[in-house]
Amino acid sequence: MKVLAAYMLARLGGNTNPSADDLKRILGAVGAEIDGHRIELFLSKVNGKNIDELVTFGKEKLASVPSVGDTSAAAPPAIVQETKEEKVEEEEEDDGPDIFDLFGPDN
């Protein structure tokens, strides 16, 4: 991720084809660990490809991944069932006002 972030920062800065040295300078400027092998691997994977198309493709792939907020898909059925039972119990406890008391006591 650090290498990708450095690459994108270089691109945002106007460098349309960042080199390994460019990425090393960016990572070094923020005190990040520099792994030359990862940088070379990343650059070999994106070499000759349109980075804007890669980002669009990545967004489409990520759209199919369940989001963090949707825990029902990942939760085991027993936990989901317990949660539903707890909600039912909470609703039963709150009876609200007694509608028969609206007209006063029976005398």
N, CA, C and O atoms as a GROMACS GRO file, in nm:
protein
  428
    1MET      N    1   0.082  -0.120   0.000
    1MET     CA    2   0.000   0.000   0.000
    1MET      C    3   0.086   0.126   0.000
    1MET      O    4   0.051   0.226  -0.063
    2LYS      N    5   0.200   0.121   0.071
    2LYS     CA    6   0.286   0.239   0.075
    2LYS      C    7   0.340   0.271  -0.064
    2LYS      O    8   0.350   0.387  -0.103
    3VAL      N    9   0.376   0.166  -0.137
    3VAL     CA   10   0.431   0.187  -0.270
    3VAL      C   11   0.324   0.246  -0.363
    3VAL      O   12   0.352   0.338  -0.439
    4LEU      N   13   0.204   0.192  -0.354
    4LEU     CA   14   0.093   0.245  -0.434
    4LEU      C   15   0.065   0.391  -0.398
    4LEU      O   16   0.046   0.474  -0.487
    5ALA      N   17   0.064   0.422  -0.268
    5ALA     CA   18   0.040   0.559  -0.225
    5ALA      C   19   0.149   0.653  -0.277
    5ALA      O   20   0.119   0.763  -0.323
    6ALA      N   21   0.273   0.610  -0.271
    6ALA     CA   22   0.384   0.692  -0.322
    6ALA      C   23   0.370   0.712  -0.473
    6ALA      O   24   0.394   0.821  -0.525
    7TYR      N   25   0.331   0.606  -0.543
    7TYR     CA   26   0.313   0.615  -0.688
    7TYR      C   27   0.204   0.716  -0.722
    7TYR      O   28   0.220   0.801  -0.810
    8MET      N   29   0.092   0.707  -0.651
    8MET     CA   30  -0.019   0.798  -0.678
    8MET      C   31   0.017   0.942  -0.640
    8MET      O   32  -0.024   1.036  -0.708
    9LEU      N   33   0.093   0.960  -0.534
    9LEU     CA   34   0.138   1.095  -0.498
    9LEU      C   35   0.227   1.154  -0.607
    9LEU      O   36   0.215   1.272  -0.641
   10ALA      N   37   0.316   1.072  -0.661
   10ALA     CA   38   0.402   1.119  -0.769
   10ALA      C   39   0.318   1.158  -0.890
   10ALA      O   40   0.344   1.260  -0.955
   11ARG      N   41   0.216   1.078  -0.920
   11ARG     CA   42   0.127   1.108  -1.033
   11ARG      C   43   0.052   1.238  -1.008
   11ARG      O   44   0.039   1.322  -1.097
   12LEU      N   45   0.001   1.255  -0.885
   12LEU     CA   46  -0.070   1.379  -0.853
   12LEU      C   47   0.021   1.500  -0.863
   12LEU      O   48  -0.024   1.611  -0.893
   13GLY      N   49   0.149   1.479  -0.838
   13GLY     CA   50   0.246   1.587  -0.848
   13GLY      C   51   0.288   1.619  -0.991
   13GLY      O   52   0.367   1.711  -1.013
   14GLY      N   53   0.234   1.545  -1.088
   14GLY     CA   54   0.264   1.574  -1.228
   14GLY      C   55   0.359   1.477  -1.294
   14GLY      O   56   0.384   1.489  -1.414
   15ASN      N   57   0.413   1.381  -1.221
   15ASN     CA   58   0.504   1.283  -1.278
   15ASN      C   59   0.421   1.170  -1.339
   15ASN      O   60   0.365   1.088  -1.266
   16THR      N   61   0.412   1.166  -1.471
   16THR     CA   62   0.325   1.068  -1.537
   16THR      C   63   0.384   0.927  -1.538
   16THR      O   64   0.311   0.830  -1.561
   17ASN      N   65   0.515   0.915  -1.515
   17ASN     CA   66   0.578   0.784  -1.517
   17ASN      C   67   0.683   0.776  -1.405
   17ASN      O   68   0.803   0.783  -1.433
   18PRO      N   69   0.639   0.763  -1.279
   18PRO     CA   70   0.733   0.763  -1.167
   18PRO      C   71   0.830   0.644  -1.174
   18PRO      O   72   0.791   0.532  -1.208
   19SER      N   73   0.955   0.670  -1.141
   19SER     CA   74   1.057   0.565  -1.139
   19SER      C   75   1.072   0.509  -0.997
   19SER      O   76   1.013   0.562  -0.903
   20ALA      N   77   1.151   0.406  -0.984
   20ALA     CA   78   1.178   0.347  -0.853
   20ALA      C   79   1.245   0.450  -0.762
   20ALA      O   80   1.214   0.457  -0.643
   21ASP      N   81   1.336   0.529  -0.818
   21ASP     CA   82   1.403   0.632  -0.738
   21ASP      C   83   1.304   0.738  -0.690
   21ASP      O   84   1.316   0.787  -0.578
   22ASP      N   85   1.207   0.772  -0.775
   22ASP     CA   86   1.105   0.869  -0.734
   22ASP      C   87   1.027   0.817  -0.614
   22ASP      O   88   1.004   0.889  -0.518
   23LEU      N   89   0.986   0.690  -0.622
   23LEU     CA   90   0.908   0.631  -0.513
   23LEU      C   91   0.992   0.619  -0.386
   23LEU      O   92   0.941   0.640  -0.276
   24LYS      N   93   1.119   0.585  -0.401
   24LYS     CA   94   1.208   0.574  -0.283
   24LYS      C   95   1.224   0.710  -0.216
   24LYS      O   96   1.228   0.719  -0.093
   25ARG      N   97   1.234   0.818  -0.296
   25ARG     CA   98   1.247   0.952  -0.239
   25ARG      C   99   1.121   0.990  -0.162
   25ARG      O  100   1.129   1.048  -0.054
   26ILE      N  101   1.005   0.959  -0.218
   26ILE     CA  102   0.879   0.992  -0.151
   26ILE      C  103   0.866   0.915  -0.020
   26ILE      O  104   0.833   0.973   0.083
   27LEU      N  105   0.892   0.785  -0.025
   27LEU     CA  106   0.882   0.703   0.095
   27LEU      C  107   0.985   0.746   0.200
   27LEU      O  108   0.955   0.749   0.320
   28GLY      N  109   1.105   0.778   0.155
   28GLY     CA  110   1.210   0.823   0.247
   28GLY      C  111   1.176   0.956   0.312
   28GLY      O  112   1.212   0.980   0.427
   29ALA      N  113   1.106   1.042   0.240
   29ALA     CA  114   1.071   1.174   0.292
   29ALA      C  115   0.975   1.165   0.410
   29ALA      O  116   0.974   1.253   0.496
   30VAL      N  117   0.895   1.059   0.416
   30VAL     CA  118   0.801   1.044   0.526
   30VAL      C  119   0.849   0.943   0.630
   30VAL      O  120   0.777   0.912   0.725
   31GLY      N  121   0.970   0.892   0.611
   31GLY     CA  122   1.027   0.800   0.708
   31GLY      C  123   0.974   0.658   0.697
   31GLY      O  124   0.986   0.580   0.791
   32ALA      N  125   0.915   0.624   0.582
   32ALA     CA  126   0.862   0.489   0.563
   32ALA      C  127   0.974   0.393   0.525
   32ALA      O  128   1.074   0.432   0.466
   33GLU      N  129   0.955   0.267   0.560
   33GLU     CA  130   1.052   0.164   0.524
   33GLU      C  131   1.050   0.147   0.372
   33GLU      O  132   0.944   0.142   0.310
   34ILE      N  133   1.168   0.137   0.313
   34ILE     CA  134   1.179   0.126   0.168
   34ILE      C  135   1.219  -0.016   0.134
   34ILE      O  136   1.325  -0.065   0.174
   35ASP      N  137   1.132  -0.082   0.058
   35ASP     CA  138   1.157  -0.218   0.012
   35ASP      C  139   1.172  -0.213  -0.140
   35ASP      O  140   1.073  -0.211  -0.214
   36GLY      N  141   1.297  -0.212  -0.185
   36GLY     CA  142   1.326  -0.200  -0.328
   36GLY      C  143   1.264  -0.310  -0.411
   36GLY      O  144   1.222  -0.287  -0.525
   37HIS      N  145   1.257  -0.431  -0.355
   37HIS     CA  146   1.197  -0.542  -0.429
   37HIS      C  147   1.049  -0.517  -0.455
   37HIS      O  148   1.000  -0.540  -0.566
   38ARG      N  149   0.977  -0.470  -0.354
   38ARG     CA  150   0.834  -0.442  -0.371
   38ARG      C  151   0.810  -0.328  -0.471
   38ARG      O  152   0.716  -0.332  -0.550
   39ILE      N  153   0.896  -0.230  -0.467
   39ILE     CA  154   0.884  -0.118  -0.560
   39ILE      C  155   0.902  -0.167  -0.704
   39ILE      O  156   0.823  -0.134  -0.792
   40GLU      N  157   1.006  -0.248  -0.726
   40GLU     CA  158   1.031  -0.301  -0.861
   40GLU      C  159   0.917  -0.392  -0.906
   40GLU      O  160   0.877  -0.387  -1.022
   41LEU      N  161   0.864  -0.474  -0.815
   41LEU     CA  162   0.753  -0.562  -0.847
   41LEU      C  163   0.630  -0.480  -0.887
   41LEU      O  164   0.565  -0.510  -0.987
   42PHE      N  165   0.599  -0.378  -0.808
   42PHE     CA  166   0.485  -0.292  -0.837
   42PHE      C  167   0.501  -0.226  -0.974
   42PHE      O  168   0.409  -0.228  -1.056
   43LEU      N  169   0.618  -0.167  -0.997
   43LEU     CA  170   0.640  -0.098  -1.124
   43LEU      C  171   0.633  -0.194  -1.242
   43LEU      O  172   0.587  -0.155  -1.350
   44SER      N  173   0.677  -0.318  -1.224
   44SER     CA  174   0.668  -0.415  -1.334
   44SER      C  175   0.523  -0.452  -1.363
   44SER      O  176   0.488  -0.481  -1.478
   45LYS      N  177   0.438  -0.450  -1.261
   45LYS     CA  178   0.296  -0.483  -1.279
   45LYS      C  179   0.218  -0.371  -1.348
   45LYS      O  180   0.126  -0.397  -1.424
   46VAL      N  181   0.255  -0.245  -1.321
   46VAL     CA  182   0.181  -0.133  -1.380
   46VAL      C  183   0.247  -0.078  -1.506
   46VAL      O  184   0.190   0.009  -1.572
   47ASN      N  185   0.365  -0.128  -1.540
   47ASN     CA  186   0.437  -0.079  -1.657
   47ASN      C  187   0.355  -0.100  -1.784
   47ASN      O  188   0.313  -0.212  -1.814
   48GLY      N  189   0.332   0.008  -1.856
   48GLY     CA  190   0.260   0.001  -1.983
   48GLY      C  191   0.108  -0.001  -1.968
   48GLY      O  192   0.037  -0.013  -2.068
   49LYS      N  193   0.059   0.011  -1.846
   49LYS     CA  194  -0.087   0.010  -1.824
   49LYS      C  195  -0.134   0.150  -1.787
   49LYS      O  196  -0.059   0.230  -1.731
   50ASN      N  197  -0.257   0.177  -1.820
   50ASN     CA  198  -0.319   0.305  -1.787
   50ASN      C  199  -0.364   0.299  -1.640
   50ASN      O  200  -0.454   0.222  -1.607
   51ILE      N  201  -0.303   0.378  -1.555
   51ILE     CA  202  -0.332   0.372  -1.411
   51ILE      C  203  -0.476   0.413  -1.382
   51ILE      O  204  -0.536   0.362  -1.287
   52ASP      N  205  -0.532   0.503  -1.461
   52ASP     CA  206  -0.672   0.544  -1.440
   52ASP      C  207  -0.767   0.427  -1.465
   52ASP      O  208  -0.865   0.410  -1.392
   53GLU      N  209  -0.738   0.346  -1.566
   53GLU     CA  210  -0.819   0.228  -1.593
   53GLU      C  211  -0.803   0.124  -1.482
   53GLU      O  212  -0.900   0.058  -1.444
   54LEU      N  213  -0.681   0.110  -1.429
   54LEU     CA  214  -0.658   0.016  -1.319
   54LEU      C  215  -0.735   0.056  -1.194
   54LEU      O  216  -0.790  -0.029  -1.125
   55VAL      N  217  -0.739   0.185  -1.165
   55VAL     CA  218  -0.813   0.235  -1.049
   55VAL      C  219  -0.962   0.210  -1.068
   55VAL      O  220  -1.030   0.167  -0.974
   56THR      N  221  -1.013   0.236  -1.186
   56THR     CA  222  -1.156   0.211  -1.214
   56THR      C  223  -1.188   0.063  -1.200
   56THR      O  224  -1.289   0.027  -1.140
   57PHE      N  225  -1.103  -0.023  -1.253
   57PHE     CA  226  -1.122  -0.167  -1.242
   57PHE      C  227  -1.119  -0.210  -1.095
   57PHE      O  228  -1.199  -0.294  -1.054
   58GLY      N  229  -1.028  -0.154  -1.018
   58GLY     CA  230  -1.018  -0.186  -0.876
   58GLY      C  231  -1.142  -0.145  -0.799
   58GLY      O  232  -1.188  -0.217  -0.710
   59LYS      N  233  -1.197  -0.028  -0.832
   59LYS     CA  234  -1.320   0.018  -0.767
   59LYS      C  235  -1.435  -0.076  -0.795
   59LYS      O  236  -1.515  -0.106  -0.706
   60GLU      N  237  -1.445  -0.124  -0.919
   60GLU     CA  238  -1.551  -0.217  -0.955
   60GLU      C  239  -1.537  -0.348  -0.878
   60GLU      O  240  -1.637  -0.406  -0.834
   61LYS      N  241  -1.414  -0.395  -0.862
   61LYS     CA  242  -1.392  -0.520  -0.786
   61LYS      C  243  -1.428  -0.500  -0.639
   61LYS      O  244  -1.489  -0.589  -0.578
   62LEU      N  245  -1.392  -0.386  -0.582
   62LEU     CA  246  -1.422  -0.360  -0.442
   62LEU      C  247  -1.571  -0.343  -0.416
   62LEU      O  248  -1.618  -0.369  -0.305
   63ALA      N  249  -1.645  -0.300  -0.517
   63ALA     CA  250  -1.789  -0.282  -0.500
   63ALA      C  251  -1.859  -0.414  -0.471
   63ALA      O  252  -1.967  -0.415  -0.410
   64SER      N  253  -1.800  -0.525  -0.512
   64SER     CA  254  -1.863  -0.655  -0.490
   64SER      C  255  -1.830  -0.714  -0.353
   64SER      O  256  -1.886  -0.817  -0.316
   65VAL      N  257  -1.740  -0.651  -0.278
   65VAL     CA  258  -1.701  -0.699  -0.146
   65VAL      C  259  -1.801  -0.646  -0.043
   65VAL      O  260  -1.834  -0.528  -0.045
   66PRO      N  261  -1.850  -0.732   0.048
   66PRO     CA  262  -1.944  -0.683   0.151
   66PRO      C  263  -1.880  -0.573   0.235
   66PRO      O  264  -1.761  -0.579   0.267
   67SER      N  265  -1.960  -0.474   0.269
   67SER     CA  266  -1.907  -0.362   0.347
   67SER      C  267  -1.900  -0.399   0.495
   67SER      O  268  -1.962  -0.495   0.539
   68VAL      N  269  -1.823  -0.322   0.570
   68VAL     CA  270  -1.805  -0.347   0.713
   68VAL      C  271  -1.935  -0.329   0.788
   68VAL      O  272  -1.960  -0.401   0.885
   69GLY      N  273  -2.018  -0.236   0.748
   69GLY     CA  274  -2.143  -0.209   0.818
   69GLY      C  275  -2.246  -0.320   0.806
   69GLY      O  276  -2.336  -0.329   0.888
   70ASP      N  277  -2.232  -0.405   0.704
   70ASP     CA  278  -2.329  -0.513   0.683
   70ASP      C  279  -2.278  -0.639   0.749
   70ASP      O  280  -2.219  -0.724   0.682
   71THR      N  281  -2.300  -0.653   0.879
   71THR     CA  282  -2.248  -0.768   0.952
   71THR      C  283  -2.342  -0.887   0.946
   71THR      O  284  -2.302  -0.997   0.984
   72SER      N  285  -2.464  -0.868   0.900
   72SER     CA  286  -2.558  -0.980   0.896
   72SER      C  287  -2.513  -1.088   0.799
   72SER      O  288  -2.542  -1.206   0.820
   73ALA      N  289  -2.445  -1.050   0.693
   73ALA     CA  290  -2.400  -1.149   0.596
   73ALA      C  291  -2.289  -1.236   0.653
   73ALA      O  292  -2.277  -1.353   0.616
   74ALA      N  293  -2.208  -1.180   0.742
   74ALA     CA  294  -2.095  -1.255   0.796
   74ALA      C  295  -2.128  -1.322   0.929
   74ALA      O  296  -2.054  -1.411   0.971
   75ALA      N  297  -2.234  -1.283   0.995
   75ALA     CA  298  -2.267  -1.338   1.126
   75ALA      C  299  -2.329  -1.477   1.114
   75ALA      O  300  -2.411  -1.501   1.025
   76PRO      N  301  -2.291  -1.568   1.201
   76PRO     CA  302  -2.353  -1.700   1.200
   76PRO      C  303  -2.502  -1.690   1.229
   76PRO      O  304  -2.543  -1.599   1.301
   77PRO      N  305  -2.584  -1.779   1.174
   77PRO     CA  306  -2.729  -1.772   1.192
   77PRO      C  307  -2.773  -1.771   1.338
   77PRO      O  308  -2.872  -1.706   1.371
   78ALA      N  309  -2.702  -1.843   1.426
   78ALA     CA  310  -2.740  -1.847   1.567
   78ALA      C  311  -2.732  -1.708   1.630
   78ALA      O  312  -2.818  -1.671   1.709
   79ILE      N  313  -2.631  -1.632   1.594
   79ILE     CA  314  -2.615  -1.497   1.650
   79ILE      C  315  -2.726  -1.406   1.597
   79ILE      O  316  -2.782  -1.327   1.672
   80VAL      N  317  -2.757  -1.419   1.469
   80VAL     CA  318  -2.864  -1.337   1.410
   80VAL      C  319  -2.996  -1.370   1.478
   80VAL      O  320  -3.073  -1.280   1.510
   81GLN      N  321  -3.023  -1.500   1.502
   81GLN     CA  322  -3.147  -1.541   1.567
   81GLN      C  323  -3.155  -1.486   1.708
   81GLN      O  324  -3.260  -1.438   1.750
   82GLU      N  325  -3.043  -1.493   1.784
   82GLU     CA  326  -3.042  -1.440   1.921
   82GLU      C  327  -3.073  -1.291   1.920
   82GLU      O  328  -3.147  -1.242   2.005
   83THR      N  329  -3.016  -1.220   1.826
   83THR     CA  330  -3.038  -1.076   1.816
   83THR      C  331  -3.185  -1.047   1.791
   83THR      O  332  -3.241  -0.956   1.852
   84LYS      N  333  -3.248  -1.124   1.703
   84LYS     CA  334  -3.390  -1.103   1.674
   84LYS      C  335  -3.474  -1.132   1.797
   84LYS      O  336  -3.570  -1.060   1.824
   85GLU      N  337  -3.440  -1.237   1.873
   85GLU     CA  338  -3.516  -1.270   1.994
   85GLU      C  339  -3.504  -1.160   2.098
   85GLU      O  340  -3.601  -1.127   2.165
   86GLU      N  341  -3.384  -1.101   2.111
   86GLU     CA  342  -3.364  -0.992   2.206
   86GLU      C  343  -3.451  -0.872   2.169
   86GLU      O  344  -3.508  -0.808   2.257
   87LYS      N  345  -3.462  -0.842   2.040
   87LYS     CA  346  -3.544  -0.730   1.997
   87LYS      C  347  -3.691  -0.755   2.028
   87LYS      O  348  -3.762  -0.664   2.070
   88VAL      N  349  -3.736  -0.878   2.009
   88VAL     CA  350  -3.875  -0.912   2.039
   88VAL      C  351  -3.901  -0.897   2.187
   88VAL      O  352  -4.005  -0.843   2.226
   89GLU      N  353  -3.808  -0.943   2.272
   89GLU     CA  354  -3.825  -0.930   2.416
   89GLU      C  355  -3.832  -0.784   2.458
   89GLU      O  356  -3.913  -0.748   2.543
   90GLU      N  357  -3.749  -0.700   2.398
   90GLU     CA  358  -3.751  -0.558   2.431
   90GLU      C  359  -3.886  -0.497   2.396
   90GLU      O  360  -3.939  -0.415   2.472
   91GLU      N  361  -3.941  -0.534   2.284
   91GLU     CA  362  -4.068  -0.479   2.242
   91GLU      C  363  -4.180  -0.523   2.336
   91GLU      O  364  -4.270  -0.445   2.365
   92GLU      N  365  -4.176  -0.646   2.385
   92GLU     CA  366  -4.279  -0.697   2.474
   92GLU      C  367  -4.276  -0.627   2.609
   92GLU      O  368  -4.381  -0.611   2.671
   93GLU      N  369  -4.161  -0.585   2.656
   93GLU     CA  370  -4.149  -0.522   2.786
   93GLU      C  371  -4.216  -0.385   2.788
   93GLU      O  372  -4.268  -0.344   2.892
   94ASP      N  373  -4.217  -0.315   2.679
   94ASP     CA  374  -4.273  -0.182   2.672
   94ASP      C  375  -4.419  -0.193   2.628
   94ASP      O  376  -4.447  -0.199   2.508
   95ASP      N  377  -4.512  -0.197   2.724
   95ASP     CA  378  -4.654  -0.211   2.693
   95ASP      C  379  -4.716  -0.077   2.655
   95ASP      O  380  -4.821  -0.074   2.591
   96GLY      N  381  -4.654   0.031   2.695
   96GLY     CA  382  -4.708   0.162   2.666
   96GLY      C  383  -4.826   0.192   2.758
   96GLY      O  384  -4.853   0.117   2.851
   97PRO      N  385  -4.897   0.302   2.732
   97PRO     CA  386  -5.010   0.336   2.817
   97PRO      C  387  -5.125   0.238   2.798
   97PRO      O  388  -5.145   0.184   2.689
   98ASP      N  389  -5.198   0.215   2.904
   98ASP     CA  390  -5.313   0.124   2.899
   98ASP      C  391  -5.429   0.202   2.841
   98ASP      O  392  -5.475   0.299   2.902
   99ILE      N  393  -5.478   0.161   2.726
   99ILE     CA  394  -5.584   0.238   2.660
   99ILE      C  395  -5.715   0.234   2.736
   99ILE      O  396  -5.801   0.319   2.714
  100PHE      N  397  -5.734   0.137   2.825
  100PHE     CA  398  -5.857   0.129   2.902
  100PHE      C  399  -5.862   0.232   3.014
  100PHE      O  400  -5.969   0.258   3.069
  101ASP      N  401  -5.747   0.290   3.049
  101ASP     CA  402  -5.744   0.392   3.153
  101ASP      C  403  -5.769   0.532   3.098
  101ASP      O  404  -5.768   0.629   3.174
  102LEU      N  405  -5.792   0.543   2.970
  102LEU     CA  406  -5.813   0.673   2.909
  102LEU      C  407  -5.938   0.743   2.963
  102LEU      O  408  -5.943   0.866   2.966
  103PHE      N  409  -6.040   0.667   3.006
  103PHE     CA  410  -6.165   0.725   3.048
  103PHE      C  411  -6.181   0.723   3.200
  103PHE      O  412  -6.292   0.742   3.251
  104GLY      N  413  -6.072   0.701   3.272
  104GLY     CA  414  -6.077   0.702   3.417
  104GLY      C  415  -6.107   0.563   3.473
  104GLY      O  416  -6.133   0.469   3.398
  105PRO      N  417  -6.103   0.552   3.606
  105PRO     CA  418  -6.123   0.420   3.668
  105PRO      C  419  -6.270   0.377   3.659
  105PRO      O  420  -6.362   0.459   3.653
  106ASP      N  421  -6.289   0.245   3.660
  106ASP     CA  422  -6.425   0.189   3.660
  106ASP      C  423  -6.481   0.198   3.801
  106ASP      O  424  -6.429   0.134   3.893
  107ASN      N  425  -6.584   0.275   3.820
  107ASN     CA  426  -6.649   0.287   3.953
  107ASN      C  427  -6.792   0.254   3.942
  107ASN      O  428  -6.864   0.258   4.042
   0.00000   0.00000   0.00000
